Amino acid sequence: MKNKPLAFIDVETTGLKSGYHEIIEVCIITPKQTYHQRVQPIFLTRIDPAATAVNGYSPKGWENAISPKEAAIDIAHILKNHIICGHNPRFDIDFIEDLCWRNEVAVRIDRRIVDTQTLAYVYLVPMGIKRLSLDTIRAFLGWEVRPQHNAYDDVLDTKRLYFTLINPWKRIYYYIRAQLGKLTK
């Protein structure tokens, strides 16, 4: 595992069911590159309005989006020889595998993953956080909470969260902040 760098990932989708809904935006940050693309959805009748309310999808906003096949080829190439790190990355991986399968692109995803949601459970629940969504964690840590999700901002915050939670000094800082917050209530 030491020889494989982390690939921080996030996808935005047309709904919550992989195999039915599709990736419409992807961002992957590795030590060597940042890949961020909007992906043209194919099954427009399957788009869940609740999902588009969260991620801001509109046909006009996706006019210059790449094809699903192009996205599948790019993603498979980037993720090769990386360990995936994400906030509930199983969701992202399921959609990535479905995208690659639909487009007949071979993808090999290492099963060893890093989940910042699990790290947050270990380190933030003892500090008093009640839910583990990325927005709840942003608010708890005093980070900006945005009204809409996009893969780029979410992956940047996932990466920031990872490096915050693995650093004992940063955890101490946030623990003290949480305790001081309790005293002022």
C-alpha positions as CSV (number, residue, x, y, z in Angstrom):
1,M,0.0,0.0,0.0
2,K,2.9,2.3,0.6
3,N,3.8,2.4,-3.0
4,K,0.3,3.5,-4.1
5,P,-0.6,7.1,-3.8
6,L,-4.1,8.3,-2.8
7,A,-6.6,9.4,-5.4
8,F,-9.2,11.7,-3.8
9,I,-12.5,11.3,-5.6
10,D,-16.0,12.6,-5.7
11,V,-18.8,12.2,-8.3
12,E,-22.1,13.9,-8.7
13,T,-24.9,11.8,-10.2
14,T,-28.4,12.0,-11.6
15,G,-29.7,10.0,-8.6
16,L,-28.7,7.6,-5.9
17,K,-29.0,4.2,-7.7
18,S,-25.9,3.0,-9.5
19,G,-26.9,0.9,-12.5
20,Y,-29.8,3.2,-13.1
21,H,-28.6,6.7,-12.5
22,E,-25.4,8.2,-14.0
23,I,-22.3,10.2,-13.2
24,I,-22.7,13.8,-14.4
25,E,-19.6,15.2,-12.8
26,V,-16.3,13.8,-11.5
27,C,-13.3,15.1,-9.8
28,I,-10.1,13.2,-9.0
29,I,-7.1,14.7,-7.3
30,T,-3.9,12.7,-7.3
31,P,-0.4,13.8,-6.4
32,K,0.3,14.4,-10.1
33,Q,-3.0,15.8,-11.4
34,T,-6.4,17.2,-10.9
35,Y,-9.1,15.8,-13.2
36,H,-12.4,17.6,-13.2
37,Q,-15.1,17.0,-15.9
38,R,-18.8,17.3,-16.4
39,V,-20.2,14.2,-18.1
40,Q,-23.1,14.2,-20.5
41,P,-26.0,12.1,-19.2
42,I,-27.6,9.6,-21.6
43,F,-30.8,8.6,-19.8
44,L,-32.4,12.0,-19.4
45,T,-35.8,10.5,-18.3
46,R,-34.1,8.9,-15.3
47,I,-32.8,12.1,-13.8
48,D,-34.1,12.5,-10.2
49,P,-35.1,16.2,-9.6
50,A,-33.9,15.9,-6.0
51,A,-30.4,15.1,-7.2
52,T,-30.3,18.0,-9.6
53,A,-31.5,20.3,-6.8
54,V,-28.3,19.3,-4.9
55,N,-25.8,19.3,-7.8
56,G,-27.2,22.0,-10.0
57,Y,-27.5,19.9,-13.2
58,S,-29.1,21.7,-16.2
59,P,-28.9,20.8,-19.9
60,K,-27.5,24.2,-20.7
61,G,-24.8,23.9,-18.0
62,W,-23.7,20.6,-19.4
63,E,-23.5,21.6,-23.1
64,N,-19.7,21.2,-23.2
65,A,-19.6,18.0,-21.1
66,I,-17.6,15.1,-22.2
67,S,-19.1,11.8,-23.3
68,P,-19.5,8.9,-20.8
69,K,-17.1,6.8,-22.9
70,E,-14.4,9.5,-22.7
71,A,-15.0,9.9,-18.9
72,A,-14.7,6.1,-18.4
73,I,-11.4,5.9,-20.3
74,D,-10.0,8.9,-18.4
75,I,-11.1,7.6,-15.0
76,A,-9.9,4.1,-15.5
77,H,-6.5,5.4,-16.5
78,I,-6.2,7.8,-13.6
79,L,-7.3,5.4,-10.9
80,K,-4.9,2.7,-12.0
81,N,-2.3,2.2,-9.3
82,H,-4.0,4.5,-6.7
83,I,-5.8,3.9,-3.5
84,I,-9.1,5.7,-3.5
85,C,-10.0,8.1,-0.7
86,G,-13.4,9.7,-0.5
87,H,-16.3,10.5,1.7
88,N,-18.3,7.3,1.5
89,P,-16.3,6.2,-1.5
90,R,-18.2,3.0,-2.0
91,F,-21.0,5.2,-3.6
92,D,-18.5,6.8,-6.0
93,I,-16.8,3.4,-6.8
94,D,-20.2,1.8,-7.6
95,F,-21.0,4.6,-10.1
96,I,-17.5,4.5,-11.6
97,E,-17.6,0.7,-12.1
98,D,-21.1,1.0,-13.7
99,L,-19.9,3.8,-16.0
100,C,-16.9,1.7,-17.1
101,W,-19.0,-1.4,-17.6
102,R,-21.6,0.5,-19.7
103,N,-18.9,1.8,-21.9
104,E,-16.9,-1.4,-22.1
105,V,-13.8,0.1,-20.4
106,A,-11.8,-2.2,-18.2
107,V,-11.1,-0.6,-14.8
108,R,-9.2,-2.1,-11.9
109,I,-10.0,-0.4,-8.6
110,D,-8.0,-1.3,-5.6
111,R,-10.3,-2.7,-2.9
112,R,-8.3,-1.0,-0.2
113,I,-10.0,2.4,0.2
114,V,-9.8,5.2,2.7
115,D,-13.2,6.5,3.9
116,T,-13.2,10.0,5.5
117,Q,-16.7,9.2,6.8
118,T,-15.3,6.4,8.9
119,L,-12.4,8.6,10.0
120,A,-15.0,11.2,11.0
121,Y,-16.9,8.6,13.0
122,V,-13.7,7.7,14.9
123,Y,-12.4,11.2,15.6
124,L,-15.4,13.6,15.4
125,V,-18.2,11.6,17.1
126,P,-16.3,11.7,20.4
127,M,-16.2,15.5,19.9
128,G,-20.0,15.7,19.7
129,I,-20.9,15.6,16.0
130,K,-24.2,13.9,15.5
131,R,-24.3,13.3,11.7
132,L,-21.5,12.4,9.3
133,S,-22.5,14.1,6.0
134,L,-19.9,16.3,4.4
135,D,-22.0,19.4,5.0
136,T,-22.5,18.5,8.7
137,I,-18.8,18.0,9.1
138,R,-18.1,21.3,7.3
139,A,-20.4,23.2,9.7
140,F,-19.0,21.4,12.7
141,L,-15.4,22.3,11.7
142,G,-16.3,25.9,10.8
143,W,-15.7,25.4,7.1
144,E,-17.8,27.0,4.4
145,V,-21.0,25.1,3.7
146,R,-22.2,25.7,0.1
147,P,-25.8,25.6,-1.0
148,Q,-25.0,23.2,-4.0
149,H,-22.7,20.3,-4.3
150,N,-20.1,20.0,-7.0
151,A,-17.4,17.4,-7.3
152,Y,-14.5,19.8,-7.3
153,D,-15.4,21.6,-4.0
154,D,-16.4,18.3,-2.4
155,V,-13.2,16.5,-3.3
156,L,-11.1,19.5,-2.1
157,D,-13.0,19.3,1.3
158,T,-12.6,15.5,1.4
159,K,-8.9,15.9,0.9
160,R,-8.8,18.7,3.6
161,L,-10.8,16.5,6.0
162,Y,-8.5,13.5,5.4
163,F,-5.4,15.6,6.2
164,T,-7.1,17.2,9.2
165,L,-8.2,13.9,10.7
166,I,-4.9,12.1,10.3
167,N,-3.0,15.0,11.9
168,P,-3.2,14.7,15.7
169,W,-2.4,18.4,16.2
170,K,-5.3,19.4,14.0
171,R,-7.6,17.0,15.8
172,I,-6.6,18.6,19.1
173,Y,-7.3,22.1,17.7
174,Y,-10.8,21.1,16.6
175,Y,-11.4,19.2,19.9
176,I,-10.6,22.4,21.9
177,R,-12.7,24.5,19.6
178,A,-15.6,22.1,20.1
179,Q,-15.2,22.2,23.9
180,L,-15.0,26.0,23.9
181,G,-18.2,26.1,21.8
182,K,-20.0,24.0,24.4
183,L,-19.0,26.4,27.1
184,T,-20.4,29.4,25.3
185,K,-23.8,27.8,24.8
